[in-house]
């Protein structure tokens, strides 16, 4: 869970809590994961996938997409503790490895 401030294009700032729950098996045989973006989107329906890891990844990707859409529409997201804007890529861009991650992968 993380607490953020989402600033709408009109300058109105709202406190937002982003949370991802634990994946759980459903009676249908797939997996589901609860997500919440309280203050901005509320609690959407649980994200579903074929296994727990895929479901967790899809849940995080959905949150990243919703926050990125907010920014693309002119909003800003900042951390209330630091006052700095949140770089969404540091949370949601798993496709690009940093130097530290590359070093760990090559040394393994």
C-alpha positions in Angstrom: 0.0 0.0 0.0 1.1 3.5 -0.8 -0.4 6.9 -0.1 -0.2 9.5 -2.8 -1.6 12.9 -3.7 -3.3 13.0 -7.2 -3.5 16.6 -8.5 -6.2 17.0 -11.1 -5.6 19.4 -14.1 -7.7 22.0 -12.3 -5.2 22.0 -9.4 -7.4 20.1 -7.0 -5.4 17.6 -5.0 -6.9 14.5 -3.5 -5.4 11.9 -1.2 -5.2 8.5 -2.8 -4.4 5.1 -1.4 -3.1 2.4 -3.8 -3.3 -1.2 -2.6 -2.9 -4.6 -4.1 -4.3 -7.6 -2.2 -3.2 -11.2 -2.1 -4.1 -13.4 -5.1 -6.5 -16.1 -4.3 -7.9 -19.2 -6.1 -11.5 -18.9 -7.3 -14.1 -21.7 -7.5 -13.9 -21.4 -11.3 -10.3 -22.7 -11.2 -8.5 -19.4 -12.0 -7.0 -16.9 -9.7 -8.1 -13.4 -8.7 -6.5 -10.4 -7.0 -8.2 -7.4 -5.4 -6.9 -3.9 -6.2 -7.9 -0.5 -4.9 -7.1 3.1 -5.9 -9.2 4.8 -3.1 -9.8 8.4 -3.8 -9.4 8.2 -7.5 -11.0 5.0 -8.9 -12.2 3.2 -5.8 -12.2 -0.6 -5.8 -12.6 -2.1 -9.3 -13.5 -5.7 -9.8 -10.8 -8.2 -8.9 -8.3 -8.9 -11.6 -8.3 -12.5 -12.9 -5.5 -14.7 -14.3 -4.4 -18.3 -14.8 -2.2 -18.5 -11.8 -1.2 -16.4 -8.8 1.9 -14.8 -10.3 0.1 -13.8 -13.6 -2.8 -12.5 -11.6 -0.5 -10.4 -9.4 1.4 -9.1 -12.4 -1.9 -8.2 -14.2 -3.2 -6.4 -11.1 -0.1 -4.3 -10.8 -0.2 -3.6 -14.6 -3.8 -2.4 -14.3 -3.0 0.0 -11.5 -0.1 1.3 -13.5 -2.3 1.9 -16.5 -5.0 3.7 -14.5 -2.4 6.0 -12.9 -0.7 6.6 -16.3 -4.0 7.5 -17.8 -4.5 10.0 -15.0 -1.2 11.6 -15.8 -1.8 11.5 -19.6 -5.0 13.5 -19.0 -3.0 16.3 -17.4 -2.9 15.1 -13.8 0.1 14.9 -11.5 0.9 12.3 -8.8 3.2 13.1 -5.9 4.4 11.6 -2.8 3.0 13.5 0.3 6.1 12.5 2.4 8.7 13.9 0.0 6.5 16.4 -2.0 8.1 15.1 -5.2 6.3 13.9 -8.3 6.1 10.1 -8.5 7.9 8.6 -11.5 5.5 5.8 -12.5 8.2 4.0 -14.5 10.0 3.3 -11.2 7.0 1.2 -10.1 5.5 -0.2 -13.3 8.2 -0.5 -16.0 9.4 -4.0 -15.4 10.3 -4.4 -19.1 13.4 -2.2 -18.7 16.2 -3.5 -16.5 18.2 -1.1 -14.4 22.0 -1.4 -14.1 21.6 -3.1 -10.7 19.1 -5.7 -12.0 21.3 -6.4 -15.1 24.3 -6.9 -12.9 22.4 -9.3 -10.6 21.1 -11.3 -13.6 24.5 -11.6 -15.3 26.3 -12.6 -12.0 23.8 -15.3 -11.1 
